[in-house]
């Protein structure tokens, strides 16, 4: 008979318990210096002496936490003064900072969408550095409206009777639905129930507004009669959503905005269009597709139109609502309006941008000028970048590429452009190095090669890009 006994090893963790780090790692963790020790370390005192005490402590804590994480990951390098230098550099670098866009996507949502015109930047700086008459009527000497600087310009540029501006277009849609149709039905085509960036879906926004979604038609074909058959005494709005970020092609049909507004008037139901991209003027350029303007939507009879400020309009992030005065008054008086209101810097940037359109200078809006560039201009710019790369010893060549509008606008547009292509061993690692520079450069990978599209790069940017590529090629950061 064999007797079996369980043997408990004292150096083994209990069953079900997490494994402890190896003893050598434990020793390194126990030997991590305290913040007080580091503050008194002679080799660090000269570096920390002229810093505010709070910043020095924050840097030391960050350095210790990074080394602790490093040790736990299996890297046995002990704490060094260089870790403090790296932490100080991290604290001195803003988390939100400028980057160079070499992706070829003009309205890149992840990169902040539309860059502002110099006039808009100057206006923001002017009102940000001190007090302003944001809600003060200088003529009357009493409280005014923060939307006053924008309403006249928006009326002039769109032909609408009234206007208001909120924080973004999704907020504008939510506000319109809540103010005009909460508790009532909103009729919308199934082919227009879009999902916008970040996984937000139009049906979800409509439910949050308290409206009842009534879907009509099919994914690819929706006629005027489908809307007409769905209208009832409980209908609050007919909703038309511009398919900004996708397109239906092939066997398709949709009711025009003019058809819907005629139907709405005959049945006394307002028509709301979520136009999305917010073009104020027709855009004509190589590779661009037709995009309806806000003025065209108003002329077609839309009672309310919502659109973005930072897409084709080329201004700051904002949701603009224009339309009939009586409906806008209901929107302005809704409690959500205050929750979604814009700040003084948005008002300043948007006013300055709208003034460029008023003055007949849409080409001065960067988003507009970037989108309509001619291929020969881009080809010459790519050649200049190539020369700078070669001067830094970088092997590259110019290739023709297709850029994108971005921002969910003109999904079928393919913008002819030019780029410098680089063959590197590990493209992902190379792009990571480019992102790690003092001025991060954001490129993309195509067919296994790093591609730097010049559409969104200025002449002044080219030298920085070339230096960053040369540094990344050597495995360093500029």
DAJO-V608213 format. One record per pair of residues at least 24 apart in sequence whose ideal C-beta (glycine too) atoms are under 8 Angstrom apart, sorted by the first residue. I is the first residue (numbers start at 1). J is the second residue. Records with the same first field share a line. If there is no record, write none. Layout:
# DAJO-V608213
I=J ; J
This chain:
# DAJO-V608213
21=71 ; 72
24=76
25=71 ; 72 ; 74 ; 76
28=71 ; 76 ; 78
29=68 ; 71 ; 72
31=78 ; 79
32=64 ; 67 ; 68 ; 71 ; 79
33=64 ; 79
35=60 ; 61 ; 64
38=63 ; 64 ; 84
41=81
43=81
44=81 ; 84
47=81 ; 84 ; 85 ; 88
51=88
55=91
58=91
59=84 ; 87 ; 88 ; 91
60=84 ; 87
62=87 ; 90 ; 91
63=87
97=440
98=439
99=435 ; 439 ; 440 ; 441 ; 442
100=439 ; 440 ; 441 ; 442 ; 457 ; 461 ; 464 ; 465
101=442 ; 456 ; 457
102=419 ; 441 ; 442 ; 443 ; 444 ; 451 ; 452 ; 453 ; 454 ; 456 ; 457 ; 465
103=442 ; 443 ; 444 ; 453 ; 456
104=401 ; 402 ; 403 ; 404 ; 415 ; 417 ; 419 ; 444 ; 451 ; 453 ; 455 ; 456
105=403 ; 404 ; 405 ; 406 ; 456
106=367 ; 370 ; 371 ; 403 ; 404 ; 405 ; 406 ; 407 ; 415 ; 455 ; 456
107=310 ; 311 ; 312 ; 367 ; 405 ; 406 ; 407 ; 409
108=406 ; 407
109=197 ; 406 ; 407 ; 408
111=442
113=310 ; 311 ; 317 ; 406 ; 407
114=310 ; 311 ; 313 ; 314 ; 315 ; 365 ; 366 ; 367 ; 407
115=366 ; 367
116=314 ; 315 ; 316 ; 349 ; 353 ; 366
117=314 ; 352 ; 353 ; 356 ; 364 ; 365 ; 366
119=352 ; 353 ; 355 ; 356 ; 364
120=315 ; 316 ; 348 ; 349 ; 350 ; 352 ; 353
121=349
122=352
123=348 ; 349 ; 351 ; 352
124=345 ; 348 ; 349 ; 352
126=348
127=344 ; 345 ; 347 ; 348
128=344 ; 345 ; 348
132=344 ; 348
134=344 ; 347
146=341 ; 342 ; 344 ; 347
147=347
149=347 ; 351
150=347 ; 350 ; 351 ; 354
153=351 ; 354 ; 355 ; 357 ; 358
154=320 ; 322 ; 354
155=322
156=358
157=280 ; 294 ; 295 ; 354 ; 357 ; 358
158=280 ; 294 ; 295 ; 298 ; 305 ; 322
159=295 ; 298 ; 299
160=294 ; 298 ; 305 ; 322 ; 323 ; 324
161=323 ; 324 ; 325 ; 328
162=322 ; 323 ; 324 ; 325 ; 328 ; 329
163=320 ; 321 ; 322 ; 323 ; 328
164=320 ; 321 ; 328 ; 331 ; 332 ; 337
165=309 ; 318 ; 319 ; 320 ; 321 ; 342 ; 346 ; 347 ; 350
166=318 ; 319 ; 321 ; 337 ; 340 ; 341 ; 342
167=317 ; 318 ; 319 ; 340 ; 341 ; 342 ; 346
168=308 ; 317 ; 318 ; 319
169=274 ; 276 ; 278 ; 306 ; 307 ; 308 ; 319 ; 320
170=196 ; 200 ; 205 ; 319
171=319 ; 340
172=306 ; 307 ; 319 ; 320 ; 321 ; 340
173=202 ; 205 ; 209 ; 274 ; 306 ; 319
174=205 ; 208 ; 209 ; 336 ; 340
175=319 ; 321 ; 331 ; 334 ; 336 ; 337 ; 340
176=237 ; 272 ; 304 ; 306 ; 321 ; 331
177=205 ; 206 ; 209 ; 210 ; 211 ; 237 ; 239 ; 272
178=209 ; 210 ; 211 ; 334 ; 336
179=330 ; 331 ; 333 ; 334 ; 336 ; 337
180=236 ; 237 ; 270 ; 272 ; 304 ; 327 ; 330 ; 331
181=209 ; 211 ; 236 ; 237
182=209 ; 210 ; 211 ; 236
183=210 ; 211 ; 212 ; 236
184=211 ; 212 ; 234 ; 235 ; 236 ; 237
185=211 ; 212 ; 213 ; 214 ; 232 ; 234 ; 235 ; 236
186=211 ; 212 ; 213 ; 214 ; 235 ; 236 ; 237 ; 238 ; 239
187=214 ; 216 ; 227 ; 230 ; 231 ; 235 ; 237 ; 238 ; 239
188=213 ; 214 ; 215 ; 216 ; 238 ; 239 ; 240 ; 241
189=215 ; 216 ; 217 ; 222 ; 226 ; 227 ; 240 ; 241 ; 254 ; 255
190=215 ; 216 ; 217 ; 218 ; 219 ; 222
191=217 ; 218 ; 219 ; 220 ; 221 ; 222 ; 243 ; 248 ; 252 ; 254
192=222 ; 239 ; 240 ; 241 ; 242 ; 243
193=241
194=241 ; 243 ; 244 ; 245 ; 246
196=244 ; 245 ; 408
197=245 ; 408
202=241 ; 274
206=239
211=236 ; 237
219=248
220=248 ; 250 ; 251 ; 252 ; 253
221=251 ; 252 ; 253 ; 254
222=253 ; 254 ; 255
223=253 ; 255
224=255 ; 259 ; 260 ; 263
226=255
227=255 ; 260 ; 263
228=263 ; 267
231=263 ; 267 ; 269
235=267 ; 269
236=269 ; 270
237=269 ; 270 ; 271 ; 272
238=263 ; 264 ; 269 ; 270 ; 271 ; 272
239=271 ; 272 ; 273 ; 274
240=271 ; 272 ; 273 ; 274 ; 302
241=273 ; 274 ; 276
242=273 ; 274 ; 275 ; 276 ; 277 ; 292
243=411
244=276 ; 277 ; 311 ; 407 ; 408 ; 409 ; 411
245=408 ; 409 ; 411
246=411
247=411 ; 412
256=300
257=297 ; 300 ; 301 ; 302
258=300 ; 301
261=300 ; 301 ; 302 ; 303
262=301
264=301 ; 303
265=301
270=303 ; 304 ; 324 ; 327
271=301 ; 302 ; 303 ; 304
272=302 ; 303 ; 304 ; 305 ; 306
273=297 ; 302 ; 304 ; 305 ; 306
274=306 ; 307
275=305 ; 306 ; 307
276=307 ; 308 ; 311 ; 408 ; 409
277=307 ; 308 ; 311 ; 312 ; 407 ; 408 ; 409 ; 410
278=307 ; 308 ; 309 ; 311 ; 312 ; 313 ; 320
279=312 ; 313 ; 409
280=312 ; 313 ; 357 ; 362
281=357 ; 362 ; 368
283=312 ; 368 ; 371 ; 372
284=372
285=371 ; 372 ; 373 ; 415
286=372 ; 373 ; 374 ; 375 ; 415 ; 416
287=402 ; 403 ; 413 ; 414 ; 415 ; 416
288=371 ; 372 ; 405 ; 410 ; 413 ; 415
289=410 ; 412 ; 413
291=409 ; 410
294=322
298=322 ; 323
303=327
304=328 ; 331
308=407
309=346 ; 350 ; 353
310=407
311=367 ; 407 ; 408 ; 409
312=367 ; 368 ; 371 ; 405 ; 407 ; 409
313=353 ; 365 ; 367
314=353 ; 365 ; 366 ; 367 ; 368
315=349 ; 350 ; 353 ; 354 ; 365
316=345 ; 346 ; 349 ; 350 ; 353
317=346
318=342 ; 346 ; 350
370=455 ; 456
371=405 ; 415
373=417 ; 455
375=416 ; 417 ; 418
378=416 ; 417 ; 418 ; 454 ; 455
379=418
381=418 ; 454 ; 457 ; 459 ; 462
382=418 ; 419 ; 420 ; 454
384=459 ; 462
385=420 ; 452 ; 454 ; 457 ; 462 ; 465 ; 466
386=420
388=462 ; 463 ; 465 ; 466
389=420 ; 466 ; 469 ; 470
391=466
392=466 ; 467 ; 469 ; 470
393=470
394=422 ; 466 ; 469 ; 470 ; 473
395=422 ; 423
396=420 ; 421 ; 422 ; 469
397=421
399=451
401=446 ; 451 ; 453
403=453 ; 455
415=455
417=453 ; 454 ; 455
418=453 ; 454
419=451 ; 452 ; 453 ; 454
420=451 ; 452 ; 454
421=446 ; 449 ; 450 ; 451 ; 452
422=449 ; 450 ; 451 ; 452 ; 469
423=449 ; 450
424=449 ; 450 ; 473
430=472 ; 473
433=471 ; 472 ; 475 ; 476 ; 477
434=468 ; 469 ; 472
436=477
437=468 ; 471 ; 472 ; 477 ; 478
438=477 ; 478
439=464 ; 468
441=465 ; 468 ; 469
